[in-house]
Amino acid sequence: MRENPPPSALSPGDFVRHPGRPDWGLGQIQSMIGHRITVNFENAGKVVIDGSVIELEPAEPPLP
């Protein structure tokens, strides 16, 4: 049986924030496989998020 993609419009390369962990800072999505979303956060490093449990918040990219 095939998993459905996470119910969001996010994709690799997008910037996000974790709603429950603001201390992790800005994150960038590295990959998405099913509901598993790998995000590289500025203060927490790479974290795998279960997209069926946590809805990441879209964020603006950092200014150059």
Distance bins in CASP14 RR format, pairs under 12 A and 6 or more apart:
PFRMAT RR
TARGET T0000
AUTHOR 0000-0000-0000
RMODE 2
METHOD distances of the structure
MODEL  1
2 33 0 0 0 0 0 1 0 0 0 0 0
2 34 0 0 0 0 1 0 0 0 0 0 0
3 32 0 0 0 0 0 1 0 0 0 0 0
3 33 0 0 0 0 1 0 0 0 0 0 0
3 34 1 0 1 0 0 0 0 0 0 0 0
3 35 1 0 0 1 0 0 0 0 0 0 0
3 36 0 0 0 0 1 0 0 0 0 0 0
3 50 0 0 0 0 0 1 0 0 0 0 0
3 51 0 0 0 0 0 1 0 0 0 0 0
3 52 0 0 0 0 1 0 0 0 0 0 0
4 34 1 0 0 1 0 0 0 0 0 0 0
4 35 0 0 0 0 1 0 0 0 0 0 0
4 51 0 0 0 0 0 1 0 0 0 0 0
4 52 0 0 0 0 1 0 0 0 0 0 0
5 11 0 0 0 0 1 0 0 0 0 0 0
5 32 1 0 0 1 0 0 0 0 0 0 0
5 33 0 0 0 0 1 0 0 0 0 0 0
5 34 1 0 1 0 0 0 0 0 0 0 0
5 35 0 0 0 0 1 0 0 0 0 0 0
5 36 0 0 0 0 0 1 0 0 0 0 0
5 37 0 0 0 0 0 1 0 0 0 0 0
5 51 0 0 0 0 1 0 0 0 0 0 0
5 52 0 0 0 0 0 1 0 0 0 0 0
6 14 0 0 0 0 0 1 0 0 0 0 0
6 16 0 0 0 0 0 1 0 0 0 0 0
6 29 0 0 0 0 0 1 0 0 0 0 0
6 32 1 0 0 1 0 0 0 0 0 0 0
6 33 0 0 0 0 0 1 0 0 0 0 0
6 34 1 0 0 1 0 0 0 0 0 0 0
6 35 1 0 1 0 0 0 0 0 0 0 0
6 36 0 0 0 0 1 0 0 0 0 0 0
6 37 1 0 0 1 0 0 0 0 0 0 0
6 49 0 0 0 0 1 0 0 0 0 0 0
6 50 0 0 0 0 1 0 0 0 0 0 0
6 51 1 0 1 0 0 0 0 0 0 0 0
6 52 1 0 0 1 0 0 0 0 0 0 0
6 53 0 0 0 0 0 1 0 0 0 0 0
6 54 0 0 0 0 1 0 0 0 0 0 0
6 55 0 0 0 0 1 0 0 0 0 0 0
6 56 0 0 0 0 1 0 0 0 0 0 0
7 34 0 0 0 0 0 1 0 0 0 0 0
7 35 0 0 0 0 1 0 0 0 0 0 0
7 37 0 0 0 0 0 1 0 0 0 0 0
7 51 0 0 0 0 1 0 0 0 0 0 0
7 52 0 0 0 0 1 0 0 0 0 0 0
7 53 0 0 0 0 0 1 0 0 0 0 0
7 54 0 0 0 0 0 1 0 0 0 0 0
7 55 0 0 0 0 1 0 0 0 0 0 0
7 56 0 0 0 0 0 1 0 0 0 0 0
8 14 0 0 0 0 1 0 0 0 0 0 0
8 16 0 0 0 0 1 0 0 0 0 0 0
8 29 0 0 0 0 0 1 0 0 0 0 0
8 32 0 0 0 0 1 0 0 0 0 0 0
8 34 0 0 0 0 0 1 0 0 0 0 0
8 35 0 0 0 0 0 1 0 0 0 0 0
8 37 0 0 0 0 1 0 0 0 0 0 0
8 49 0 0 0 0 0 1 0 0 0 0 0
8 51 1 0 0 1 0 0 0 0 0 0 0
8 52 0 0 0 0 0 1 0 0 0 0 0
8 54 0 0 0 0 0 1 0 0 0 0 0
8 55 1 0 0 1 0 0 0 0 0 0 0
8 56 1 0 0 1 0 0 0 0 0 0 0
8 57 0 0 0 0 1 0 0 0 0 0 0
8 58 0 0 0 0 1 0 0 0 0 0 0
9 16 0 0 0 0 0 1 0 0 0 0 0
9 29 0 0 0 0 0 1 0 0 0 0 0
9 32 0 0 0 0 0 1 0 0 0 0 0
9 55 0 0 0 0 0 1 0 0 0 0 0
9 56 0 0 0 0 0 1 0 0 0 0 0
9 58 0 0 0 0 1 0 0 0 0 0 0
10 16 1 0 0 1 0 0 0 0 0 0 0
10 17 0 0 0 0 0 1 0 0 0 0 0
10 27 0 0 0 0 0 1 0 0 0 0 0
10 28 0 0 0 0 0 1 0 0 0 0 0
10 29 1 0 0 1 0 0 0 0 0 0 0
10 30 0 0 0 0 0 1 0 0 0 0 0
10 31 0 0 0 0 0 1 0 0 0 0 0
10 32 1 0 0 1 0 0 0 0 0 0 0
10 34 0 0 0 0 0 1 0 0 0 0 0
10 35 0 0 0 0 0 1 0 0 0 0 0
10 37 1 0 0 1 0 0 0 0 0 0 0
10 38 0 0 0 0 0 1 0 0 0 0 0
10 39 0 0 0 0 1 0 0 0 0 0 0
10 49 0 0 0 0 0 1 0 0 0 0 0
10 51 0 0 0 0 1 0 0 0 0 0 0
10 54 0 0 0 0 0 1 0 0 0 0 0
10 55 0 0 0 0 1 0 0 0 0 0 0
10 56 1 0 0 1 0 0 0 0 0 0 0
10 57 0 0 0 0 1 0 0 0 0 0 0
10 58 1 0 0 1 0 0 0 0 0 0 0
10 59 0 0 0 0 0 1 0 0 0 0 0
11 28 0 0 0 0 0 1 0 0 0 0 0
11 29 1 0 0 1 0 0 0 0 0 0 0
11 30 0 0 0 0 0 1 0 0 0 0 0
11 31 0 0 0 0 1 0 0 0 0 0 0
11 32 1 0 0 1 0 0 0 0 0 0 0
11 37 0 0 0 0 0 1 0 0 0 0 0
11 56 0 0 0 0 0 1 0 0 0 0 0
11 58 0 0 0 0 0 1 0 0 0 0 0
12 27 0 0 0 0 0 1 0 0 0 0 0
12 28 0 0 0 0 1 0 0 0 0 0 0
12 29 1 0 1 0 0 0 0 0 0 0 0
12 30 1 0 0 1 0 0 0 0 0 0 0
12 31 1 0 1 0 0 0 0 0 0 0 0
12 32 1 0 0 1 0 0 0 0 0 0 0
12 33 0 0 0 0 0 1 0 0 0 0 0
12 37 0 0 0 0 1 0 0 0 0 0 0
12 38 0 0 0 0 1 0 0 0 0 0 0
12 39 0 0 0 0 1 0 0 0 0 0 0
12 40 0 0 0 0 0 1 0 0 0 0 0
13 27 0 0 0 0 1 0 0 0 0 0 0
13 28 1 0 1 0 0 0 0 0 0 0 0
13 29 1 0 1 0 0 0 0 0 0 0 0
13 30 1 0 0 1 0 0 0 0 0 0 0
13 31 0 0 0 0 1 0 0 0 0 0 0
13 32 0 0 0 0 1 0 0 0 0 0 0
13 37 0 0 0 0 0 1 0 0 0 0 0
13 38 0 0 0 0 0 1 0 0 0 0 0
13 39 0 0 0 0 1 0 0 0 0 0 0
13 40 0 0 0 0 1 0 0 0 0 0 0
13 58 0 0 0 0 0 1 0 0 0 0 0
13 59 0 0 0 0 0 1 0 0 0 0 0
13 61 0 0 0 0 1 0 0 0 0 0 0
14 26 0 0 0 0 0 1 0 0 0 0 0
14 27 0 0 0 0 1 0 0 0 0 0 0
14 28 1 0 0 1 0 0 0 0 0 0 0
14 29 1 0 1 0 0 0 0 0 0 0 0
14 30 0 0 0 0 0 1 0 0 0 0 0
14 31 0 0 0 0 0 1 0 0 0 0 0
14 32 0 0 0 0 1 0 0 0 0 0 0
14 37 0 0 0 0 1 0 0 0 0 0 0
14 39 0 0 0 0 1 0 0 0 0 0 0
14 40 0 0 0 0 0 1 0 0 0 0 0
14 56 0 0 0 0 1 0 0 0 0 0 0
14 57 0 0 0 0 0 1 0 0 0 0 0
14 58 1 0 0 1 0 0 0 0 0 0 0
14 59 0 0 0 0 1 0 0 0 0 0 0
14 60 0 0 0 0 0 1 0 0 0 0 0
14 61 0 0 0 0 1 0 0 0 0 0 0
15 25 0 0 0 0 0 1 0 0 0 0 0
15 26 1 0 1 0 0 0 0 0 0 0 0
15 27 1 0 1 0 0 0 0 0 0 0 0
15 28 1 0 1 0 0 0 0 0 0 0 0
15 29 1 0 0 1 0 0 0 0 0 0 0
15 30 0 0 0 0 0 1 0 0 0 0 0
15 39 0 0 0 0 1 0 0 0 0 0 0
15 40 0 0 0 0 0 1 0 0 0 0 0
15 41 0 0 0 0 0 1 0 0 0 0 0
15 42 0 0 0 0 0 1 0 0 0 0 0
15 56 0 0 0 0 1 0 0 0 0 0 0
15 57 0 0 0 0 1 0 0 0 0 0 0
15 58 1 0 0 1 0 0 0 0 0 0 0
15 59 1 0 1 0 0 0 0 0 0 0 0
15 60 1 0 0 1 0 0 0 0 0 0 0
15 61 1 0 1 0 0 0 0 0 0 0 0
15 62 1 0 0 1 0 0 0 0 0 0 0
15 63 0 0 0 0 0 1 0 0 0 0 0
16 22 0 0 0 0 0 1 0 0 0 0 0
16 24 0 0 0 0 1 0 0 0 0 0 0
16 25 0 0 0 0 1 0 0 0 0 0 0
16 26 1 0 0 1 0 0 0 0 0 0 0
16 27 1 0 1 0 0 0 0 0 0 0 0
16 28 1 0 0 1 0 0 0 0 0 0 0
16 29 1 0 0 1 0 0 0 0 0 0 0
16 30 0 0 0 0 0 1 0 0 0 0 0
16 32 0 0 0 0 0 1 0 0 0 0 0
16 37 0 0 0 0 1 0 0 0 0 0 0
16 38 0 0 0 0 0 1 0 0 0 0 0
16 39 1 0 0 1 0 0 0 0 0 0 0
16 40 0 0 0 0 0 1 0 0 0 0 0
16 41 0 0 0 0 1 0 0 0 0 0 0
16 42 0 0 0 0 0 1 0 0 0 0 0
16 47 0 0 0 0 0 1 0 0 0 0 0
16 49 0 0 0 0 1 0 0 0 0 0 0
16 51 0 0 0 0 0 1 0 0 0 0 0
16 54 0 0 0 0 0 1 0 0 0 0 0
16 55 0 0 0 0 1 0 0 0 0 0 0
16 56 1 0 1 0 0 0 0 0 0 0 0
16 57 1 0 0 1 0 0 0 0 0 0 0
16 58 1 0 0 1 0 0 0 0 0 0 0
16 59 1 0 1 0 0 0 0 0 0 0 0
16 60 0 0 0 0 0 1 0 0 0 0 0
16 61 0 0 0 0 0 1 0 0 0 0 0
17 23 0 0 0 0 0 1 0 0 0 0 0
17 24 1 0 0 1 0 0 0 0 0 0 0
17 25 1 0 0 1 0 0 0 0 0 0 0
17 26 1 0 0 1 0 0 0 0 0 0 0
17 27 1 0 0 1 0 0 0 0 0 0 0
17 28 0 0 0 0 0 1 0 0 0 0 0
17 29 0 0 0 0 0 1 0 0 0 0 0
17 39 0 0 0 0 1 0 0 0 0 0 0
17 41 0 0 0 0 1 0 0 0 0 0 0
17 42 0 0 0 0 0 1 0 0 0 0 0
17 43 0 0 0 0 0 1 0 0 0 0 0
17 44 0 0 0 0 0 1 0 0 0 0 0
17 49 0 0 0 0 0 1 0 0 0 0 0
17 54 0 0 0 0 0 1 0 0 0 0 0
17 55 0 0 0 0 0 1 0 0 0 0 0
17 56 1 0 0 1 0 0 0 0 0 0 0
17 57 1 0 1 0 0 0 0 0 0 0 0
17 58 0 0 0 0 1 0 0 0 0 0 0
17 59 1 0 1 0 0 0 0 0 0 0 0
17 60 0 0 0 0 1 0 0 0 0 0 0
18 24 1 0 1 0 0 0 0 0 0 0 0
18 25 1 0 0 1 0 0 0 0 0 0 0
18 26 0 0 0 0 0 1 0 0 0 0 0
18 27 0 0 0 0 1 0 0 0 0 0 0
18 29 0 0 0 0 0 1 0 0 0 0 0
18 37 0 0 0 0 0 1 0 0 0 0 0
18 39 1 0 0 1 0 0 0 0 0 0 0
18 41 1 0 0 1 0 0 0 0 0 0 0
18 42 0 0 0 0 0 1 0 0 0 0 0
18 43 0 0 0 0 0 1 0 0 0 0 0
18 44 0 0 0 0 1 0 0 0 0 0 0
18 45 0 0 0 0 0 1 0 0 0 0 0
18 47 1 0 0 1 0 0 0 0 0 0 0
18 48 0 0 0 0 0 1 0 0 0 0 0
18 49 1 0 0 1 0 0 0 0 0 0 0
18 50 0 0 0 0 0 1 0 0 0 0 0
18 51 0 0 0 0 0 1 0 0 0 0 0
18 53 0 0 0 0 0 1 0 0 0 0 0
18 54 1 0 0 1 0 0 0 0 0 0 0
18 55 0 0 0 0 1 0 0 0 0 0 0
18 56 1 0 0 1 0 0 0 0 0 0 0
18 57 1 0 0 1 0 0 0 0 0 0 0
18 58 0 0 0 0 0 1 0 0 0 0 0
18 59 0 0 0 0 0 1 0 0 0 0 0
19 25 0 0 0 0 0 1 0 0 0 0 0
19 49 0 0 0 0 0 1 0 0 0 0 0
19 51 0 0 0 0 0 1 0 0 0 0 0
19 53 0 0 0 0 0 1 0 0 0 0 0
19 54 1 0 0 1 0 0 0 0 0 0 0
19 55 1 0 0 1 0 0 0 0 0 0 0
19 56 1 0 0 1 0 0 0 0 0 0 0
19 57 1 0 1 0 0 0 0 0 0 0 0
19 58 0 0 0 0 0 1 0 0 0 0 0
19 59 0 0 0 0 0 1 0 0 0 0 0
20 41 0 0 0 0 0 1 0 0 0 0 0
20 44 0 0 0 0 0 1 0 0 0 0 0
20 49 0 0 0 0 0 1 0 0 0 0 0
20 53 0 0 0 0 0 1 0 0 0 0 0
20 54 1 0 0 1 0 0 0 0 0 0 0
20 55 0 0 0 0 0 1 0 0 0 0 0
20 56 0 0 0 0 0 1 0 0 0 0 0
20 57 0 0 0 0 1 0 0 0 0 0 0
21 27 0 0 0 0 0 1 0 0 0 0 0
21 39 0 0 0 0 0 1 0 0 0 0 0
21 41 0 0 0 0 1 0 0 0 0 0 0
21 42 0 0 0 0 0 1 0 0 0 0 0
21 43 0 0 0 0 1 0 0 0 0 0 0
21 44 1 0 0 1 0 0 0 0 0 0 0
21 45 0 0 0 0 0 1 0 0 0 0 0
21 47 0 0 0 0 1 0 0 0 0 0 0
21 49 0 0 0 0 1 0 0 0 0 0 0
21 54 0 0 0 0 1 0 0 0 0 0 0
21 56 0 0 0 0 0 1 0 0 0 0 0
21 57 0 0 0 0 0 1 0 0 0 0 0
22 41 0 0 0 0 0 1 0 0 0 0 0
22 42 0 0 0 0 0 1 0 0 0 0 0
22 43 0 0 0 0 1 0 0 0 0 0 0
22 44 0 0 0 0 0 1 0 0 0 0 0
22 57 0 0 0 0 1 0 0 0 0 0 0
22 59 0 0 0 0 0 1 0 0 0 0 0
23 41 0 0 0 0 1 0 0 0 0 0 0
23 42 0 0 0 0 0 1 0 0 0 0 0
23 43 1 0 0 1 0 0 0 0 0 0 0
23 44 1 0 0 1 0 0 0 0 0 0 0
24 39 0 0 0 0 1 0 0 0 0 0 0
24 40 0 0 0 0 0 1 0 0 0 0 0
24 41 1 0 1 0 0 0 0 0 0 0 0
24 42 1 0 0 1 0 0 0 0 0 0 0
24 43 1 0 1 0 0 0 0 0 0 0 0
24 44 1 0 1 0 0 0 0 0 0 0 0
24 45 0 0 0 0 1 0 0 0 0 0 0
24 46 0 0 0 0 0 1 0 0 0 0 0
24 47 1 0 0 1 0 0 0 0 0 0 0
24 49 0 0 0 0 0 1 0 0 0 0 0
24 54 0 0 0 0 0 1 0 0 0 0 0
24 56 0 0 0 0 0 1 0 0 0 0 0
24 57 0 0 0 0 0 1 0 0 0 0 0
24 59 0 0 0 0 0 1 0 0 0 0 0
25 39 0 0 0 0 0 1 0 0 0 0 0
25 40 0 0 0 0 0 1 0 0 0 0 0
25 41 1 0 1 0 0 0 0 0 0 0 0
25 42 1 0 1 0 0 0 0 0 0 0 0
25 43 1 0 1 0 0 0 0 0 0 0 0
25 44 1 0 0 1 0 0 0 0 0 0 0
25 45 0 0 0 0 1 0 0 0 0 0 0
25 47 0 0 0 0 0 1 0 0 0 0 0
25 56 0 0 0 0 0 1 0 0 0 0 0
25 57 0 0 0 0 0 1 0 0 0 0 0
25 59 0 0 0 0 1 0 0 0 0 0 0
25 62 0 0 0 0 0 1 0 0 0 0 0
26 39 0 0 0 0 1 0 0 0 0 0 0
26 40 0 0 0 0 1 0 0 0 0 0 0
26 41 1 0 0 1 0 0 0 0 0 0 0
26 42 1 0 1 0 0 0 0 0 0 0 0
26 43 0 0 0 0 1 0 0 0 0 0 0
26 44 0 0 0 0 0 1 0 0 0 0 0
26 45 0 0 0 0 0 1 0 0 0 0 0
26 56 0 0 0 0 0 1 0 0 0 0 0
26 57 0 0 0 0 0 1 0 0 0 0 0
26 58 0 0 0 0 0 1 0 0 0 0 0
26 59 1 0 1 0 0 0 0 0 0 0 0
26 60 0 0 0 0 1 0 0 0 0 0 0
26 61 0 0 0 0 1 0 0 0 0 0 0
26 62 1 0 0 1 0 0 0 0 0 0 0
26 63 0 0 0 0 0 1 0 0 0 0 0
27 37 0 0 0 0 0 1 0 0 0 0 0
27 38 0 0 0 0 0 1 0 0 0 0 0
27 39 1 0 1 0 0 0 0 0 0 0 0
27 40 1 0 0 1 0 0 0 0 0 0 0
27 41 1 0 1 0 0 0 0 0 0 0 0
27 42 1 0 0 1 0 0 0 0 0 0 0
27 43 0 0 0 0 1 0 0 0 0 0 0
27 44 0 0 0 0 1 0 0 0 0 0 0
27 45 0 0 0 0 1 0 0 0 0 0 0
27 46 0 0 0 0 1 0 0 0 0 0 0
27 47 0 0 0 0 1 0 0 0 0 0 0
27 49 0 0 0 0 0 1 0 0 0 0 0
27 56 0 0 0 0 1 0 0 0 0 0 0
27 57 0 0 0 0 0 1 0 0 0 0 0
27 58 0 0 0 0 0 1 0 0 0 0 0
27 59 1 0 0 1 0 0 0 0 0 0 0
27 60 0 0 0 0 0 1 0 0 0 0 0
27 61 0 0 0 0 0 1 0 0 0 0 0
27 62 0 0 0 0 1 0 0 0 0 0 0
28 37 0 0 0 0 0 1 0 0 0 0 0
28 38 0 0 0 0 1 0 0 0 0 0 0
28 39 1 0 0 1 0 0 0 0 0 0 0
28 40 1 0 1 0 0 0 0 0 0 0 0
28 41 0 0 0 0 1 0 0 0 0 0 0
28 42 0 0 0 0 1 0 0 0 0 0 0
28 45 0 0 0 0 0 1 0 0 0 0 0
28 46 0 0 0 0 0 1 0 0 0 0 0
28 47 0 0 0 0 0 1 0 0 0 0 0
28 56 0 0 0 0 0 1 0 0 0 0 0
28 58 0 0 0 0 0 1 0 0 0 0 0
28 59 0 0 0 0 1 0 0 0 0 0 0
28 60 0 0 0 0 0 1 0 0 0 0 0
28 61 0 0 0 0 1 0 0 0 0 0 0
28 62 0 0 0 0 1 0 0 0 0 0 0
29 36 0 0 0 0 0 1 0 0 0 0 0
29 37 1 0 0 1 0 0 0 0 0 0 0
29 38 1 0 0 1 0 0 0 0 0 0 0
29 39 1 0 1 0 0 0 0 0 0 0 0
29 40 0 0 0 0 1 0 0 0 0 0 0
29 41 0 0 0 0 0 1 0 0 0 0 0
29 46 0 0 0 0 0 1 0 0 0 0 0
29 47 0 0 0 0 0 1 0 0 0 0 0
29 48 0 0 0 0 0 1 0 0 0 0 0
29 49 0 0 0 0 1 0 0 0 0 0 0
29 51 0 0 0 0 0 1 0 0 0 0 0
29 56 1 0 0 1 0 0 0 0 0 0 0
29 58 0 0 0 0 0 1 0 0 0 0 0
29 59 0 0 0 0 0 1 0 0 0 0 0
29 61 0 0 0 0 0 1 0 0 0 0 0
30 36 0 0 0 0 0 1 0 0 0 0 0
30 37 0 0 0 0 1 0 0 0 0 0 0
30 38 1 0 1 0 0 0 0 0 0 0 0
30 39 1 0 0 1 0 0 0 0 0 0 0
30 40 1 0 1 0 0 0 0 0 0 0 0
30 41 0 0 0 0 0 1 0 0 0 0 0
30 45 0 0 0 0 0 1 0 0 0 0 0
30 46 1 0 0 1 0 0 0 0 0 0 0
30 47 0 0 0 0 1 0 0 0 0 0 0
30 48 0 0 0 0 1 0 0 0 0 0 0
30 49 0 0 0 0 0 1 0 0 0 0 0
31 37 1 0 0 1 0 0 0 0 0 0 0
31 38 1 0 1 0 0 0 0 0 0 0 0
31 39 0 0 0 0 1 0 0 0 0 0 0
31 40 0 0 0 0 0 1 0 0 0 0 0
31 46 0 0 0 0 1 0 0 0 0 0 0
31 48 0 0 0 0 1 0 0 0 0 0 0
31 49 0 0 0 0 0 1 0 0 0 0 0
32 38 1 0 0 1 0 0 0 0 0 0 0
32 39 0 0 0 0 1 0 0 0 0 0 0
32 48 0 0 0 0 0 1 0 0 0 0 0
32 49 0 0 0 0 1 0 0 0 0 0 0
32 50 0 0 0 0 0 1 0 0 0 0 0
32 51 0 0 0 0 1 0 0 0 0 0 0
32 56 0 0 0 0 0 1 0 0 0 0 0
33 48 0 0 0 0 1 0 0 0 0 0 0
33 49 0 0 0 0 0 1 0 0 0 0 0
33 50 0 0 0 0 0 1 0 0 0 0 0
33 51 0 0 0 0 0 1 0 0 0 0 0
34 48 0 0 0 0 0 1 0 0 0 0 0
34 49 0 0 0 0 0 1 0 0 0 0 0
34 50 0 0 0 0 1 0 0 0 0 0 0
34 51 0 0 0 0 1 0 0 0 0 0 0
34 52 0 0 0 0 1 0 0 0 0 0 0
35 48 0 0 0 0 0 1 0 0 0 0 0
35 49 0 0 0 0 1 0 0 0 0 0 0
35 50 1 0 1 0 0 0 0 0 0 0 0
35 51 1 0 1 0 0 0 0 0 0 0 0
35 52 1 0 1 0 0 0 0 0 0 0 0
35 53 0 0 0 0 1 0 0 0 0 0 0
35 54 0 0 0 0 1 0 0 0 0 0 0
35 55 0 0 0 0 0 1 0 0 0 0 0
35 56 0 0 0 0 0 1 0 0 0 0 0
36 47 0 0 0 0 0 1 0 0 0 0 0
36 48 1 0 1 0 0 0 0 0 0 0 0
36 49 1 0 0 1 0 0 0 0 0 0 0
36 50 1 0 0 1 0 0 0 0 0 0 0
36 51 1 0 0 1 0 0 0 0 0 0 0
36 52 0 0 0 0 1 0 0 0 0 0 0
36 53 0 0 0 0 0 1 0 0 0 0 0
36 54 0 0 0 0 0 1 0 0 0 0 0
37 46 0 0 0 0 0 1 0 0 0 0 0
37 47 0 0 0 0 1 0 0 0 0 0 0
37 48 1 0 0 1 0 0 0 0 0 0 0
37 49 1 0 1 0 0 0 0 0 0 0 0
37 50 1 0 0 1 0 0 0 0 0 0 0
37 51 1 0 1 0 0 0 0 0 0 0 0
37 52 0 0 0 0 1 0 0 0 0 0 0
37 53 0 0 0 0 0 1 0 0 0 0 0
37 54 0 0 0 0 1 0 0 0 0 0 0
37 55 0 0 0 0 0 1 0 0 0 0 0
37 56 1 0 0 1 0 0 0 0 0 0 0
38 45 0 0 0 0 0 1 0 0 0 0 0
38 46 1 0 0 1 0 0 0 0 0 0 0
38 47 1 0 0 1 0 0 0 0 0 0 0
38 48 1 0 1 0 0 0 0 0 0 0 0
38 49 1 0 0 1 0 0 0 0 0 0 0
38 50 0 0 0 0 0 1 0 0 0 0 0
38 51 0 0 0 0 0 1 0 0 0 0 0
38 56 0 0 0 0 0 1 0 0 0 0 0
39 45 0 0 0 0 1 0 0 0 0 0 0
39 46 1 0 0 1 0 0 0 0 0 0 0
39 47 1 0 1 0 0 0 0 0 0 0 0
39 48 1 0 0 1 0 0 0 0 0 0 0
39 49 1 0 1 0 0 0 0 0 0 0 0
39 50 0 0 0 0 0 1 0 0 0 0 0
39 51 0 0 0 0 0 1 0 0 0 0 0
39 54 0 0 0 0 0 1 0 0 0 0 0
39 56 1 0 0 1 0 0 0 0 0 0 0
39 57 0 0 0 0 0 1 0 0 0 0 0
39 59 0 0 0 0 0 1 0 0 0 0 0
40 46 1 0 1 0 0 0 0 0 0 0 0
40 47 0 0 0 0 1 0 0 0 0 0 0
40 48 0 0 0 0 0 1 0 0 0 0 0
40 49 0 0 0 0 0 1 0 0 0 0 0
41 47 1 0 0 1 0 0 0 0 0 0 0
41 48 0 0 0 0 0 1 0 0 0 0 0
41 49 0 0 0 0 1 0 0 0 0 0 0
41 56 0 0 0 0 0 1 0 0 0 0 0
41 59 0 0 0 0 0 1 0 0 0 0 0
42 59 0 0 0 0 0 1 0 0 0 0 0
42 62 0 0 0 0 1 0 0 0 0 0 0
47 54 0 0 0 0 0 1 0 0 0 0 0
47 56 0 0 0 0 0 1 0 0 0 0 0
48 54 0 0 0 0 0 1 0 0 0 0 0
49 55 0 0 0 0 1 0 0 0 0 0 0
49 56 1 0 0 1 0 0 0 0 0 0 0
49 57 0 0 0 0 0 1 0 0 0 0 0
50 56 0 0 0 0 0 1 0 0 0 0 0
END
